[in-house]
């Protein structure tokens, strides 16, 4: 058992980042990963954690193949890769709570686990302080805390001491010892502070230019390397001259004394020469090599131990028996996304804006209707069509729907790109769930926001229309006050019901469009611009294609627009004004099953979601 990478290869264009790398982190290990920048350490760790795909090879975690059982593999691992990212406006406990619930912990277990981990990493004192004001050292500590959520068997830490001062490095080293002994976790750690790994790690792997050149016990690696000697006397300058006579290489140490390379001489010969000259021998003994020295020797092509052979290591792949991954991953992502989005006041306010615009439209219609009635009474108008709730509802919804579509597309564009920009997406993907489940949960969260915000919009439009105008028959008001019937209310009610329900399909399409933009773009601002740009481009293309027979295939044909409105709401508004020859252009059935204004937007939403999944599954996460 253990964590194994078996003959893993990864290319970036012409560059071979990993060349058939096989490593084995055994239970109880603290495994030190050594290598220069670009040696392949981080790439190997990303592949192990599922943040990047390998071109070939396998990752086995306690016998579970990570490709066949990704949720079970991730349930056994935690990781901190490069700079940790968190929700900046939330405090440390709130950030960990979001991730703990995503991990699958219950409410009670989450409270206990968050308190325990904050105490373990030394952040219990931070209280309600937002992460935005944390120092680099505090962020690193919080990053280690999130890696320990769910008590993983294997913790992968990439350069955890980066950016820390000497005191912070010492505290981090002590914390890693506690994690290994108190948490019982096996640790795979990469670091440029090589002198620290000798004290922390019982096993070491040396990477050089994408190859694992050696993997051995730290003690064996140090013992197998020919060491040097250290000498201190009462007069080191005179001792240096004597050693030169013996043809022994010697150089002063910054800490005092001399470092010797004996060559063909023995330690006995050196000692006799020094003592025989009358010098006092203060210190003389072997000086073991450091990991830095060993690494540099491998980098120069020297070999201390036998190199690792690039072949498949024997692995034991288990049947999926013991289940550690929590159930209902899509629901957990849904809950996480809603909590994350609703913790920002701007999101609820943005979703309430269309309802406010709709309310303003109804109030304006009320003022206009009162003015028309006064002009009829004064004889300035021969007659006026009475304003009903059918017409004002259609106009109010037509005002709010374009705003809501843009708001939903913008919010959806940040579900992936926004988290990617904050470096929080990798923490989400480290939880025991697949990328499809993550995207499905985020899409469902978008649907919940869609339904809630549209319900508010419809409630404002219908409620205020009913309050001020009612849903009675459409009549023409004559100067003598007599009412001439135009359209009965019973004829308009089915159209109103359809006009209220049908926009949900188009809004879902715009939600999918925003999600796709956020999966394609690499920055939050670019994703937002792409989502809005696509929405406006669809409307412009629709205007250009009018009369060509293709307009009905575009998503923009089913929402109100100033560029020639062809939505069902426009049809209802005409009917509510007594225009008897008004027709709805997109009333055909798709495949003979569903109306065109439902089926076409649904196909757009499905296509956008499918493309988003395909892109996210293959996308490397930095």
Secondary structure as the mmCIF struct_conf table of DSSP 4:
data_model
#
loop_
_struct_conf.conf_type_id
_struct_conf.id
_struct_conf.beg_label_comp_id
_struct_conf.beg_label_asym_id
_struct_conf.beg_label_seq_id
_struct_conf.end_label_comp_id
_struct_conf.end_label_asym_id
_struct_conf.end_label_seq_id
STRN STRN1 UNK A 3 UNK A 12
TURN_TY1_P TURN_TY1_P1 UNK A 13 UNK A 14
STRN STRN2 UNK A 15 UNK A 25
TURN_TY1_P TURN_TY1_P2 UNK A 27 UNK A 28
STRN STRN3 UNK A 30 UNK A 34
TURN_TY1_P TURN_TY1_P3 UNK A 37 UNK A 38
BEND BEND1 UNK A 39 UNK A 40
HELX_RH_AL_P HELX_RH_AL_P1 UNK A 41 UNK A 49
TURN_TY1_P TURN_TY1_P4 UNK A 50 UNK A 50
BEND BEND2 UNK A 51 UNK A 52
BEND BEND3 UNK A 55 UNK A 55
STRN STRN4 UNK A 56 UNK A 61
TURN_TY1_P TURN_TY1_P5 UNK A 62 UNK A 63
STRN STRN5 UNK A 64 UNK A 65
TURN_TY1_P TURN_TY1_P6 UNK A 66 UNK A 68
BEND BEND4 UNK A 69 UNK A 69
HELX_RH_AL_P HELX_RH_AL_P2 UNK A 70 UNK A 75
TURN_TY1_P TURN_TY1_P7 UNK A 76 UNK A 76
STRN STRN6 UNK A 77 UNK A 81
BEND BEND5 UNK A 82 UNK A 83
TURN_TY1_P TURN_TY1_P8 UNK A 88 UNK A 89
BEND BEND6 UNK A 90 UNK A 90
STRN STRN7 UNK A 91 UNK A 91
HELX_RH_AL_P HELX_RH_AL_P3 UNK A 92 UNK A 103
TURN_TY1_P TURN_TY1_P9 UNK A 104 UNK A 104
HELX_RH_AL_P HELX_RH_AL_P4 UNK A 107 UNK A 120
TURN_TY1_P TURN_TY1_P10 UNK A 121 UNK A 122
HELX_RH_3T_P HELX_RH_3T_P1 UNK A 124 UNK A 126
TURN_TY1_P TURN_TY1_P11 UNK A 127 UNK A 128
STRN STRN8 UNK A 130 UNK A 130
HELX_RH_3T_P HELX_RH_3T_P2 UNK A 131 UNK A 133
HELX_RH_AL_P HELX_RH_AL_P5 UNK A 136 UNK A 147
TURN_TY1_P TURN_TY1_P12 UNK A 148 UNK A 150
BEND BEND7 UNK A 153 UNK A 153
STRN STRN9 UNK A 154 UNK A 158
BEND BEND8 UNK A 159 UNK A 159
TURN_TY1_P TURN_TY1_P13 UNK A 160 UNK A 163
HELX_RH_AL_P HELX_RH_AL_P6 UNK A 166 UNK A 182
BEND BEND9 UNK A 183 UNK A 183
STRN STRN10 UNK A 186 UNK A 190
BEND BEND10 UNK A 192 UNK A 192
HELX_RH_AL_P HELX_RH_AL_P7 UNK A 194 UNK A 200
BEND BEND11 UNK A 202 UNK A 202
STRN STRN11 UNK A 203 UNK A 208
TURN_TY1_P TURN_TY1_P14 UNK A 209 UNK A 210
STRN STRN12 UNK A 211 UNK A 217
HELX_RH_AL_P HELX_RH_AL_P8 UNK A 218 UNK A 224
BEND BEND12 UNK A 225 UNK A 225
STRN STRN13 UNK A 228 UNK A 233
BEND BEND13 UNK A 234 UNK A 234
HELX_RH_AL_P HELX_RH_AL_P9 UNK A 236 UNK A 245
TURN_TY1_P TURN_TY1_P15 UNK A 246 UNK A 247
STRN STRN14 UNK A 249 UNK A 252
TURN_TY1_P TURN_TY1_P16 UNK A 254 UNK A 255
BEND BEND14 UNK A 256 UNK A 257
STRN STRN15 UNK A 258 UNK A 261
TURN_TY1_P TURN_TY1_P17 UNK A 263 UNK A 264
HELX_RH_AL_P HELX_RH_AL_P10 UNK A 267 UNK A 276
TURN_TY1_P TURN_TY1_P18 UNK A 277 UNK A 278
STRN STRN16 UNK A 281 UNK A 287
HELX_LH_PP_P HELX_LH_PP_P1 UNK A 288 UNK A 290
HELX_RH_AL_P HELX_RH_AL_P11 UNK A 291 UNK A 299
TURN_TY1_P TURN_TY1_P19 UNK A 300 UNK A 301
BEND BEND15 UNK A 304 UNK A 305
HELX_LH_PP_P HELX_LH_PP_P2 UNK A 306 UNK A 309
BEND BEND16 UNK A 311 UNK A 311
HELX_LH_PP_P HELX_LH_PP_P3 UNK A 312 UNK A 314
HELX_LH_PP_P HELX_LH_PP_P4 UNK A 317 UNK A 319
BEND BEND17 UNK A 320 UNK A 320
BEND BEND18 UNK A 322 UNK A 322
BEND BEND19 UNK A 325 UNK A 325
BEND BEND20 UNK A 327 UNK A 327
HELX_RH_AL_P HELX_RH_AL_P12 UNK A 329 UNK A 342
TURN_TY1_P TURN_TY1_P20 UNK A 343 UNK A 343
BEND BEND21 UNK A 344 UNK A 344
HELX_RH_AL_P HELX_RH_AL_P13 UNK A 345 UNK A 377
TURN_TY1_P TURN_TY1_P21 UNK A 378 UNK A 379
BEND BEND22 UNK A 380 UNK A 382
STRN STRN17 UNK A 383 UNK A 385
HELX_LH_PP_P HELX_LH_PP_P5 UNK A 386 UNK A 387
HELX_RH_AL_P HELX_RH_AL_P14 UNK A 389 UNK A 421
TURN_TY1_P TURN_TY1_P22 UNK A 422 UNK A 423
HELX_RH_AL_P HELX_RH_AL_P15 UNK A 425 UNK A 429
TURN_TY1_P TURN_TY1_P23 UNK A 430 UNK A 430
BEND BEND23 UNK A 431 UNK A 433
HELX_RH_AL_P HELX_RH_AL_P16 UNK A 435 UNK A 468
TURN_TY1_P TURN_TY1_P24 UNK A 469 UNK A 469
BEND BEND24 UNK A 471 UNK A 471
STRN STRN18 UNK A 474 UNK A 478
TURN_TY1_P TURN_TY1_P25 UNK A 479 UNK A 480
BEND BEND25 UNK A 481 UNK A 481
STRN STRN19 UNK A 483 UNK A 487
HELX_RH_AL_P HELX_RH_AL_P17 UNK A 489 UNK A 520
BEND BEND26 UNK A 522 UNK A 523
HELX_RH_AL_P HELX_RH_AL_P18 UNK A 524 UNK A 545
TURN_TY1_P TURN_TY1_P26 UNK A 546 UNK A 549
HELX_RH_3T_P HELX_RH_3T_P3 UNK A 551 UNK A 553
BEND BEND27 UNK A 554 UNK A 554
HELX_RH_3T_P HELX_RH_3T_P4 UNK A 555 UNK A 558
BEND BEND28 UNK A 559 UNK A 559
BEND BEND29 UNK A 562 UNK A 563
BEND BEND30 UNK A 567 UNK A 567
HELX_RH_AL_P HELX_RH_AL_P19 UNK A 568 UNK A 575
TURN_TY1_P TURN_TY1_P27 UNK A 576 UNK A 578
TURN_TY1_P TURN_TY1_P28 UNK A 580 UNK A 581
TURN_TY1_P TURN_TY1_P29 UNK A 585 UNK A 586
HELX_LH_PP_P HELX_LH_PP_P6 UNK A 588 UNK A 588
STRN STRN20 UNK A 589 UNK A 590
TURN_TY1_P TURN_TY1_P30 UNK A 591 UNK A 593
STRN STRN21 UNK A 594 UNK A 595
HELX_RH_AL_P HELX_RH_AL_P20 UNK A 596 UNK A 618
#
